[in-house]
Amino acid sequence: MTKLNERQEKFAQNVAKGLSKTQAAIEAGYSPKNAGRAGIMMSGKNHPKIQARIEELQKRAANKMVHILRQFLLRLQEVKQQGCM
C-alpha cells in the first residue's frame, strides 16, 4: 500500500477514533471552512488508500479490545472460582 501523506494519515486515525469526518479533517490540519468537503472527499471511493487505512486502524483497535476483554473475563472467572465474589 502506498503511504499516505501526514494529513491523510492523521485524518484516518481521527476517523478510526470515532471523530466525525469534518472534525477529523480539522484535527488533521484542514481549514475549518473546507473541512466538511475534505472529509467527504477523503472518505469517498476516490481515495481507497485512506479508506483501507481507516479499516486497518479500526480492525486493529477491535482486536485489541477483544484481547483486553478476554483477559478481563479470565481474571473474573479466576476470582469467581476463588470464591471472592
Residue, then its C-alpha position, 0 to 999 in steps of 0.5 A: m500500500t502506498k503511504l499516505n501523506e501526514r494529513q491523510e494519515k492523521f485524518a484516518q486515525n481521527v476517523a478510526k477514533g470515532l471523530s466525525k469526518t469534518q472534525a477529523a479533517i480539522e484535527a488533521g490540519y484542514s481549514p475549518k471552512n473546507a473541512g466538511r468537503a475534505g472529509i467527504m472527499m477523503s472518505g469517498k471511493n476516490h481515495p481507497k488508500i485512506q479508506a483501507r487505512i481507516e479499516e486497518l486502524q479500526k480492525r486493529a483497535a477491535n482486536k485489541m479490545v477483544h484481547i483486553l476483554r478476554q483477559f478481563l473475563l479470565r481474571l473474573q472467572e479466576v476470582k469467581q472460582q476463588g470464591c471472592m465474589 
